[in-house]
């Protein structure tokens, strides 16, 4: 049976750059949520972004060949 792949594989460095960008963006977004009066939402958001960052780092290390990027037209 032939293996089916859709999209393209990204190098480890790109995935790690994505993780860095998540952690650069997350604190500012959480601060905005907190300023709008929801400290709990800000903390939850920051926790979710940390989890997302860990997932992206896992992909970078162990699953680049299983996670594909698919270009979506505008």
C-alpha positions in Angstrom: 0.0 0.0 0.0 1.4 3.4 -1.0 1.8 6.0 1.7 -0.2 9.2 1.2 1.3 12.5 2.2 -0.4 15.9 1.9 1.5 19.1 2.2 5.1 19.5 3.0 7.5 18.9 5.9 9.1 21.8 7.7 12.6 21.7 9.2 13.1 21.7 12.9 14.4 25.3 13.0 11.1 26.6 11.5 9.0 24.7 14.2 11.3 26.1 16.9 10.9 29.6 15.5 7.1 29.2 15.6 7.4 28.2 19.3 9.4 31.3 20.0 6.9 33.5 18.3 4.1 32.0 20.3 5.9 32.8 23.5 6.7 36.4 22.3 3.0 37.0 21.5 1.3 35.2 24.4 2.2 37.6 27.3 1.1 40.7 25.4 -2.3 39.0 24.5 -2.7 37.8 28.1 -2.0 41.4 29.4 -4.7 42.7 27.1 -7.2 40.2 28.4 -6.3 41.1 31.9 -6.7 44.8 31.2 -10.2 44.1 29.9 -11.0 42.8 33.4 -10.5 39.0 33.2 -7.5 37.9 35.1 -8.7 34.3 35.0 -9.1 34.4 31.2 -5.6 35.9 30.9 -4.0 33.1 33.0 -6.0 30.4 31.1 -4.8 31.9 27.8 -1.2 32.0 28.9 -1.4 28.4 30.1 -2.9 27.3 26.8 -0.2 29.1 24.9 2.5 27.4 27.0 0.9 24.1 26.2 0.8 25.0 22.5 4.5 25.9 22.6 5.4 22.6 24.1 3.4 20.8 21.4 5.2 22.7 18.7 8.6 21.9 20.3 7.6 18.2 20.5 6.8 18.2 16.8 10.1 19.9 16.1 12.0 17.1 17.9 10.0 14.0 17.2 7.2 14.4 14.7 8.2 16.6 11.8 7.6 13.8 9.3 4.1 13.3 10.7 3.0 16.9 10.7 2.5 18.6 7.4 1.8 22.2 6.3 -1.0 22.7 3.9 -1.2 26.0 2.1 -4.7 27.4 2.3 -5.7 29.9 -0.4 -7.1 33.3 0.7 
